[in-house]
Amino acid sequence: MRFAALIAASLMLIEPALAEKTLDIDPRASLAVVQQWIYNYRAKPDYAHIPAAVRVLFHSQSFKEPENSGIYLGFIAGAIGSDPARAEQLIESFFPIPPEDEWVIVRAIAYSGLPDWRNILRRLEPRIPERSVMIDGYLSGKLPILTAIPLEEAKPGMLDKLRGAFARNPFSKDEKKLNTTLTYAGNQDLLDTLWGYYFATGSHLPVQRIIQMLPWSKGRDTVDKLTVGSLARYTLASYAIRDASLRDYLRSELVTQPASIRGPLAEVVEAADTVEIGALRKDALAAVDELKIKGSDSRRDLDFWGQLGVGAVALGCVSAAALGQVAVGIPCVIGGSASQGLLQFWEKQQ
């Protein structure tokens, strides 16, 4: 249900009609009021009411599940980064903060894009000593800031793969290590974090990052990437329907982006111009279903070679490994219930 909740929160920001003017925020206001206020913020920035809005988020336990709070985290990060001169004053206004939510401010500062974010974290550390490990992680570079998170993990080259295959003891028992690498391909909540940053600033930098995920909506590599790419395409179209400046920006990008991006981006622009996004849902559902049934492209390649005999299968495996297809023959399964949540939500819209 993790991703279902994330999608529901995301689309609650998409669905409401835009308000004519920015809403005032009472610290006792409902989460729905704050969600609409956040969505409309970039049209009419209301810096003075950010502290009240953030207090509502804390009071509503919006950060209880970190993976479901990307939009709110991104908004706070964007708000902090939008005015460097008043950033520390704004951070101070968030206190007192529930101890379990202190991580939000640490990450928001690191994600803010402020030139002086490191020194701000150092000055903040004595006040929240229980988050010193997290702060040190960002200061040392062990934890990446938002602009340093890669789209996906770098794949080893052919020689690295062959070297590893021959160097490994075939009789040793491999220890399964937890993969803690942070990438956009493996963390759907980062997509919402980018949208939250956009809502706070109106900057096109996070939108540019989202655009780079669009080729995944056409790929058949993993369910993870297909889901993130499809969601990137869907949210771009949904928000552009109600945001003329975003729509104009996406249209201008059609002439500058490479062919792999131009195709899905043209679909986004057309869906936004015609206010028809149902086709994007159906296409994503069909693609994920096909991937589940037939497996990844690498799996299909292996099935083809398998029809030619055992020797050909062995050759196919070696070739695939050299080409960087590590999971040959293994169906790709997304961690948790991310794709299921997305699919269940979309299926209800049919």
C-alpha positions in Angstrom: 0.0 0.0 0.0 3.1 2.3 0.2 2.9 3.5 -3.4 -0.9 3.6 -3.5 -0.7 6.1 -0.6 2.0 8.1 -2.4 0.0 8.2 -5.7 -3.1 9.2 -3.8 -1.3 12.1 -2.1 0.3 13.1 -5.4 -3.0 13.2 -7.3 -4.8 15.0 -4.5 -2.6 17.9 -5.6 -3.5 17.3 -9.3 -7.2 17.0 -9.0 -8.5 20.1 -7.2 -9.4 23.1 -9.2 -6.9 26.0 -9.0 -7.8 28.7 -6.5 -8.0 32.3 -7.7 -5.7 33.4 -5.0 -3.4 31.9 -2.4 -5.1 30.6 0.6 -4.2 31.8 4.1 -2.9 28.9 6.3 -4.2 28.4 9.8 -1.8 26.1 11.8 -5.0 24.1 12.7 -6.0 23.8 9.0 -6.6 20.4 7.4 -4.0 18.7 5.3 -6.2 19.0 2.2 -6.1 22.8 2.6 -2.3 22.8 2.8 -2.1 20.4 -0.2 -4.1 22.9 -2.4 -2.1 25.8 -1.0 1.2 24.0 -2.0 0.0 23.3 -5.5 -1.0 26.9 -6.0 2.1 28.4 -4.3 4.3 29.0 -7.4 1.5 31.1 -9.1 1.5 33.5 -6.1 4.3 32.8 -3.6 3.3 33.4 0.0 6.6 33.1 1.9 5.1 34.4 5.2 2.7 31.4 5.5 5.3 28.7 4.9 5.9 28.1 8.6 2.2 27.6 9.3 1.9 25.2 6.4 4.9 23.2 7.5 3.4 23.0 11.1 0.2 21.5 9.6 2.3 18.9 7.8 4.1 17.9 11.0 0.8 17.9 13.0 -0.8 15.7 10.4 2.0 13.2 10.6 2.7 13.6 6.9 6.3 12.3 7.4 5.4 9.2 9.3 6.3 7.1 6.2 9.2 8.9 4.6 8.6 7.2 1.2 5.2 8.7 1.0 6.2 12.3 1.8 8.2 13.3 -1.2 6.1 16.2 -2.3 6.1 17.8 1.1 9.9 17.3 1.5 10.5 18.7 -1.9 8.4 21.7 -1.2 10.2 22.5 2.1 13.6 22.1 0.4 12.5 24.5 -2.4 11.1 27.0 0.1 14.4 27.0 2.0 16.4 27.4 -1.2 14.2 30.0 -2.8 15.5 32.9 -0.5 19.1 32.3 0.7 19.1 35.5 2.7 16.1 34.4 4.8 16.8 30.6 4.7 18.0 30.2 8.3 15.2 32.5 9.6 12.7 30.2 7.9 14.3 27.1 9.3 14.2 28.5 12.8 10.5 29.2 12.3 9.8 25.4 11.9 10.9 24.7 15.5 9.9 23.1 17.8 9.9 20.0 15.6 8.7 16.5 16.7 12.0 14.5 17.3 10.8 11.8 14.8 10.5 14.5 12.1 13.9 16.2 12.5 15.2 14.2 9.6 12.9 16.2 7.3 14.7 19.5 8.0 18.1 17.9 7.6 17.3 16.5 4.2 15.4 19.6 3.1 18.5 21.7 3.8 20.7 19.3 1.9 18.3 19.2 -1.0 17.7 23.0 -1.0 20.4 23.9 -3.4 21.7 26.7 -1.1 25.3 27.6 -1.7 25.9 27.5 2.1 23.9 24.4 2.9 26.8 22.6 4.5 27.5 25.4 7.1 23.8 25.7 7.8 23.8 22.0 8.7 26.9 22.4 10.9 25.2 25.2 12.8 22.0 23.1 13.2 23.7 19.9 14.4 24.1 20.9 18.1 20.3 21.6 18.2 19.4 18.1 16.9 22.3 15.9 18.1 20.3 12.7 17.4 20.5 13.4 13.7 24.3 13.9 13.7 24.9 10.6 11.8 22.6 11.8 9.0 24.1 15.3 9.0 27.6 13.8 8.8 26.5 11.6 5.9 25.5 14.7 3.9 28.6 16.6 4.8 30.9 13.8 3.9 29.1 13.1 0.6 28.1 9.6 1.7 24.5 10.7 1.3 23.9 12.5 -2.0 22.1 15.8 -2.3 19.1 16.0 -4.7 21.1 17.3 -7.7 23.8 14.5 -7.3 21.4 11.6 -7.3 21.9 9.6 -10.5 19.0 8.6 -12.8 20.1 4.9 -12.4 23.1 2.9 -11.3 26.1 2.9 -13.6 26.5 -0.4 -15.3 30.0 -2.1 -15.2 31.8 -2.2 -18.6 32.4 -5.4 -20.5 35.9 -5.9 -19.2 34.8 -5.3 -15.6 32.1 -8.0 -15.9 34.4 -10.5 -17.5 37.1 -9.8 -14.9 34.6 -10.3 -12.1 33.3 -13.5 -13.6 36.8 -15.1 -13.8 38.0 -13.7 -10.5 35.1 -15.0 -8.5 35.4 -18.4 -6.8 32.5 -20.5 -8.3 32.3 -22.6 -5.1 32.1 -19.7 -2.6 28.8 -18.7 -1.1 27.9 -15.2 -2.1 26.7 -13.0 0.7 23.7 -10.9 -0.3 24.4 -7.3 0.4 21.7 -4.6 0.9 21.8 -2.2 -2.0 21.6 1.3 -0.5 22.4 3.1 -3.8 19.9 6.0 -4.2 18.7 6.5 -7.8 15.6 7.9 -9.4 15.0 4.6 -11.2 14.7 2.8 -7.9 12.9 5.4 -5.7 9.5 6.6 -6.9 9.3 9.1 -4.1 12.1 11.1 -5.6 9.8 12.0 -8.5 7.4 13.6 -6.0 10.3 15.3 -4.3 11.1 17.0 -7.7 7.5 18.1 -8.1 7.4 19.5 -4.6 10.6 21.5 -5.3 8.9 22.8 -8.5 5.8 23.8 -6.6 7.9 25.9 -4.2 10.1 27.6 -6.8 8.6 27.3 -10.3 12.2 26.4 -11.3 12.5 24.3 -14.5 15.5 22.4 -13.2 13.4 19.6 -11.4 11.2 19.5 -14.5 14.2 18.9 -16.7 15.2 16.0 -14.5 11.7 14.5 -14.8 11.9 14.9 -18.6 15.0 12.7 -18.6 13.0 9.8 -17.1 10.5 9.8 -20.1 12.4 7.2 -22.2 11.8 4.7 -19.4 8.1 4.8 -20.3 9.0 3.2 -23.6 11.5 0.7 -22.2 11.1 -2.9 -21.1 14.1 -3.1 -18.8 12.6 -3.4 -15.4 9.2 -2.8 -13.8 10.8 -0.2 -11.6 12.0 2.0 -14.5 8.8 1.4 -16.5 6.7 2.5 -13.5 8.8 5.6 -12.8 8.9 6.6 -16.5 5.2 6.1 -16.9 4.4 8.1 -13.8 6.8 10.9 -15.0 4.9 11.0 -18.3 1.5 11.0 -16.6 2.3 13.7 -13.9 3.9 15.9 -16.5 0.7 15.8 -18.6 -1.6 16.2 -15.6 0.2 19.2 -14.1 0.7 20.8 -17.6 -3.0 20.7 -18.2 -3.5 23.2 -15.4 -0.2 25.1 -15.8 0.2 27.1 -19.0 3.8 28.1 -18.3 4.7 24.5 -17.7 2.9 23.5 -20.9 4.8 26.2 -22.9 8.1 25.1 -21.4 7.5 21.4 -22.3 6.5 22.5 -25.9 9.8 24.4 -26.2 11.8 21.4 -25.1 10.5 19.4 -28.1 13.0 21.0 -30.4 16.0 20.6 -28.1 15.7 17.1 -26.6 17.1 13.9 -28.2 14.9 11.5 -30.1 14.5 9.1 -27.2 12.9 11.9 -25.2 11.0 13.8 -28.0 8.7 10.8 -28.6 7.2 10.5 -25.1 7.4 14.3 -24.5 5.3 14.9 -27.6 2.7 12.5 -26.1 2.8 14.6 -22.9 2.3 17.9 -24.8 -0.5 16.5 -26.9 -2.3 15.0 -23.8 -1.9 18.4 -22.0 -3.1 20.4 -25.0 -6.2 18.2 -25.6 -6.8 17.5 -21.9 -6.8 13.7 -22.7 -4.6 11.7 -20.4 -6.6 8.5 -20.3 -4.5 7.1 -23.2 -1.3 7.5 -21.1 -2.9 5.4 -18.3 -3.9 2.7 -20.7 -0.6 2.5 -22.4 1.3 2.3 -19.1 -1.0 -0.5 -17.9 -0.6 -2.5 -21.1 3.2 -2.0 -21.0 3.5 -3.2 -17.3 1.2 -6.2 -18.0 3.3 -7.2 -21.0 6.5 -6.8 -19.0 5.1 -9.0 -16.2 4.0 -11.7 -18.7 6.9 -11.8 -21.1 9.7 -10.5 -18.8 12.4 -8.0 -19.6 14.0 -7.5 -22.9 17.0 -9.5 -21.7 14.7 -12.3 -20.6 13.1 -12.4 -24.1 16.5 -12.5 -25.7 17.5 -15.5 -23.5 14.2 -17.3 -24.4 15.0 -16.8 -28.1 18.5 -18.2 -27.8 17.2 -21.1 -25.6 15.2 -22.4 -28.6 18.5 -23.0 -30.4 20.0 -25.4 -27.8 22.1 -25.5 -24.7 25.2 -24.3 -26.4 23.5 -21.3 -27.8 22.0 -20.5 -24.4 25.5 -20.5 -22.9 26.7 -18.3 -25.7 23.7 -16.0 -25.2 24.4 -15.7 -21.5 28.0 -14.7 -22.1 27.1 -12.2 -24.7 24.4 -10.7 -22.6 26.7 -10.4 -19.6 29.3 -8.6 -21.8 26.6 -6.2 -23.0 25.7 -5.3 -19.4 22.5 -7.3 -19.1 23.1 -8.6 -15.6 19.7 -10.0 -14.8 19.5 -12.2 -17.9 16.7 -14.7 -17.6 15.4 -13.3 -14.3 12.1 -11.5 -14.3 12.3 -8.0 -12.9 10.3 -7.5 -9.7 9.8 -4.1 -8.2 10.5 -3.8 -4.5 7.5 -3.4 -2.2 4.1 -2.8 -3.8 5.0 0.2 -5.8 3.8 -1.0 -9.2 0.8 -2.7 -7.7 -0.3 0.6 -6.1 0.1 2.5 -9.3 -1.8 -0.2 -11.3 -4.6 -0.5 -8.8 -5.1 3.2 -8.8 -5.1 3.4 -12.6 -7.3 0.4 -13.0 -10.0 2.2 -10.9 -9.9 5.1 -13.4 -10.8 3.0 -16.4 
